[in-house]
Amino acid sequence: MDIHKVETDAFTVEDVVKAHMKDLAIQAKFGVVQIKYWVNTETKMIFCLMNGPSKEACNQVHVESHGITACNIIEVSDDEYNLYLGKGKSVNDLAHTLNGGIDTGYRTLVLVKMVDLTGKYLHMFDEIKILVKQYNGNPIIQPDDDILASFVFASDAILCALAIHKILKPIEDNLEFTITIVSGKPVDEVGNNLFEETKKKAQNLSAVGLKKIIFIDKETKTLSGKEPISPNIRKEEFKIINNDDFKFLFKLLDVLKENLHEPDFKCEELYSQLGLSKSQAYRKIKSLTAIAPNQLIQELRLRESLACLKQDNKTISEIAFDLGFNSPTYFTKTFRKRFGITPTSFTRAIGN
């Protein structure tokens, strides 16, 4: 699958249809079969799905037929395509949504990260998957307990996230969760995977997310506002993240992931590596995460400890030292204060 960025101001769907017909006329020469294409006139982007012997052969079809070369080409499996982009139909290979409109190829992803601390709420995973389907989403199987779903319409994704939040928020204890909503294009200008940048944004937001509020990017809010049914995005329910927020978040998490395992890593070192003064860094981190920098460092260590404990390949002492805690006793005390149970009780609850 490839991405084309059109530079000309005069850009219409009809132009793309004509270019596609030229592709069809010569594709056999390169052993390529055009399958489907998506057009986004607003962002002036085209995405083409093809079957061919190589990336070079696929690109050469475009070069020879009309000269519009791809910015990037990635390999996509049938399973990936069906999960992320399969909903919809095509008219002479041009992608349409099920309601008949032009499908832009953009999708809105909802990521739910959930940790059941006591094993009481395992049924919630099934309930969430049912809600995803009720709101026209497509569940995408993940290697862990995360729930990821793809939506054609941003409004459906927002309504689904609200419904999920409604059933999870009342559970005050023993259940940790975050909900993030991010929209983006199937192929980025750089990268090798489908929706690579969009998934990275969702994962990074989830890393600092709060269970009392839904994190949503500005792109999703904008897309939703153009759809027939646009849900109300209220401040008490959503935290809107813009592009500058993402730039800072990516840099923040890069620094933290690099140093989180160091017991001597303190806020002053964080500020220095971010290239910000203490007041600037504090303000930015507090605005984005709603907690102070020192709390964020400890929170990320504790969240990572949950994943480590689930893997069951290290002792509690090893995990404590690996994550920068000065002693297993202090780790256990901090863990219990944050989650309401001890690390040992958590491992027993999940069967480790």
N, C-alpha and C positions, 0 to 999 in steps of 0.2 A: 504494500500500500504506500502511496506517495502523497506528497503535499506540493502544491503549486501556489505561489504568490503572484498575483497579477498586478503589474505596476500601472497600467493604463486606467484613466478615469472612466472611460467608456467600457464598462464591463457588464455584460448581461448574461442571463442563463442561455439565451439563444446562441450567443457567441461560443459558449462552452459546448453546447449540443453540436454545433458545426465542427468544432475541433475534435470532438469525440468521433464523429462520423469519419473524419480523416484517419483517426487512429485505427478504426475498424477496417478501413480499406487496406492497410499495410501490415496489420499485426501478425498475420500468418508468416510473413517474411522472417520475423524474429522469433517465431514459436510462442507468441504471447496471445492470451485471450483476455479481453477486457470484460470484467464482470459487473462492476457497478461504480458509479461516481457520485460524489456529493458536491454541491455548490453553495458557497456562502457569499452572496453578493455584497453584504455589508462589510465583511473583513477582506473581501477580494481573495478568497482562498478556494482551492479546488482539491479534493481528495479522490484518488483513483484506486480502486481495488482491481488487481490483475493476477492472472496466473501465468508465470513465465519461467524460463530456465535459469534466469539470473536477474539481479537488480539492473545490470547494465543493459540487458536485452529489453527490459520493461521501459527503461528511460530512453533507449534508442528509438522506440516506436514514437514517442512524443517529439524527439529531436527531428526525425525525418518527416513526420506528418505535418507539424505546424511550428516547430521550433521552440515550444514552451517547455523548458526542461524542469525537472522536479528539484525542489530545494533539498529534499531528503526522501529516501525510500527505506522502508523497514519490512521485515518478514512478519507475516501474520498467519497464525494457525486458524483453521476453520472454527475451532472452539472459541478462540478469542473474538473472532469476528461476530459469531452468533451471539455471544454474551453481551458484548458492548454495542454492536451496531445492527444486530439481526432484526430488531423490531422495525417494521416498515415494509415498503414495497418499492418496486422500481417500474418506471415507464421508459422503455427503450434504454435501459441501463441507468437512467437518471433516478437517483434516490428520492423517494417521497415518504412522508409520514403516513400513518394509517388514516389520518383525516384528510389526506389529499394534498397537503402543502409540500413545498420543496423541503427536503431534509438537508440541513446544513452540515450534518456530520458531527456537530458539537453534541456532547452529552453532559449531563449533570450527574456526578457521582456522590452518593451518600455513603459515608464510612461510619460504622458503629463499632467502637472498641468496647468490649464488656468483659469484666472479670468478676465471676461469681465467687466470693470469698468463702462461702460456707456450703455451696452445693445445693442451696435451697431454690435457686432461680434458674435452673437449667432450662425450664420450659419457656423462658423468655426468648431464647434463641429461636425457637419455632414460631413463637408469636410474632416476632419481628419479621421473619421471612414471609409470613402470611400477609403482614401489612405491606411489605414491599410489593408483593404481587397485586394486592388490592389497589395500590396507587400506580399501577402500570410500570413498575420497575422490574428489572431483570437481575436476580441475585447472581453474584459471581463468587464461586467457591474460592476461599482463601486457605493458605497453608496452616493458619492458626485459627483461633476462635473469632477473628474479626468478621464482620458482616459488611460486604461491599455490594452496592447495587447501582446499576446504570439506568438513567431515565432519559427519554427523548425530550421531555418537557421539564424545564426547571421548576415550574409550578407544582407538578406532581411530586418532584423530589422534596420540595419545601413542605408540602402537606404531609408527605410520608414521614419526614423527620419530626414534624410536630406531633404526629400520632405516636411515633416511637417514644419521643420525649415524655408524652403524657402518661404512658404506662410505666416508664422507668423512674421518673422523677419522684413519685411518692415513696419509693423504696429508699428509706433514709440510711439504712445500715447494710453492710455485708454485700453491697453491689457497687462496683466502680464502673463508670461508663463515660464515654465521650461521643458526641455526634458532630460530624463535620460535613459540610456540603460545599463542593467545588465543581465548577464547570470548565470545560476546555475542549480543545480540538483533538481528533484521533491521532494525528501525526504532528510532531513538533519539528521545528527547523533543524534541531539536532536531537540525537537520541536513537535508540534502537527498539523501543517497545511501544505498544499501543497505549495511548493516553499516559505516556510516561511522566510528563510534567504535571499533569492534573493529579495523578495518583501520588506523586511526591508531595504536592501541596496538601493534599488530604491527610497524608501520614504525618507531615510536620505539624499541621494544625492540631491533629489529634494528640500529638506528643505534649502539647501545652494546654489542651482543652480542659474545660470545666464541665462537670456533670449538670450544673444548674442552668447552663446556657448552651445554645447551638451556635457553633462557629460557621459562618457562611462567607464566601468570597463575593466581592462586588460584582463580578461577572455574572454570577447566578442571580443576584438581585436585579441586574440590568435585563437579563434574558427574561426573567419572570415578568417584569414590567411590560414586556411587549406581547405577552401571551393573553389570550381571551380571559382566563381566570387567573388573576394575580393575587396571591395570598398577602395579607398584611404582615410585614416584617417589623415586629415591635421590639423596642430596645430591651425590654425586660426578658425577651425570649431569645434574641439573636445578638451575636457580636459580629459586625461586618468587618471583613478584612480586605484592605485595598492592596494594590501592587507594592507600594512602599513598605507596608506591613510585612508582606511576604519576603521582600529583600532582606529586611532586618531579621525576620524569623529564621531564614535559611542560615544567615551568618551566625546568629545566636546559637542555634542548635549545633552547627559545625564546631563552634568553640566548646560548647558544653560536652558534646560527645567525645571530643578529643581529650578532655581533662576530667571528666566525671569520675574516673577511677583513681584519681590522684587525691589522697587524703588531705594534702596541704593546699588544694585548689580553693581559693577564696574569692570573694566578690571583687576585690581590687584587681586580681589577675584577669577576671572576666572583663571588667571595664577596660583594662589596658588592651586586651586582644580585640575588643570591639572597636577600639579607637575612639572611645567616648569618655567624657568626664563622668564622675560619679553621679551627678545630678541628671545628666542627659540619659545615661544608661538606666538609672533607676526609673525615671519617668517613662521611658520607652517600654521597659520590661513590665512595669506595673500596668501601663495602659493596655498592653497586649494580653497579659496573662492574669491580671487582677491580683497578683501576689508579688511580694518583694523579691529581689534577686537571690538573697540567701535562702528564702523559702523555696524558690524555683529549683535551685541546685539540689536541695534535699528531696523535693517532690520527685524530680526526675530519677534520682537514685532509688527512691522507694518504688516508683513505677517499674523501673528496670528489674528491681528485686523480685517483683511478682512474676515476671517472665522467666527469670532465672530459677525461681523455686518450682515453677511448672515443668521445667525441663528435667529436673530430678537427676542431674549429673554432677552436682556439687553439694557439699555440706553447707549448712547455714553459716558456719564460720567462714568458709571459703568465699561465699557470696558476699558476706559483710565486708571482708577485707578487699575483695575485688572491686567493690563499689565505693571505696573510699571511706568507709566507717572505721573509726579508731579501734572498735572492739565489737565482738558479737553481742555482748551484753547491751551496749549502746544501740546497736542496730535493732535488736529485739524490742527494746524499750521504745524506740522511735517508730518502729513498724506498728507496734500495738497501739500507740497513741494515735497514729494516722488511720489505721484500718479497723481498729477495735478488736483484733485478734492477734495472736502470736504467729510468727512464721511457721512454727511447728504445727499449730492448729490449722493453718491454711494448707500446708502440704497434706495433712490427713484428710481434709475436706475434699481435696481434688484427687485423692487416691494415690498420692505419691508416698 
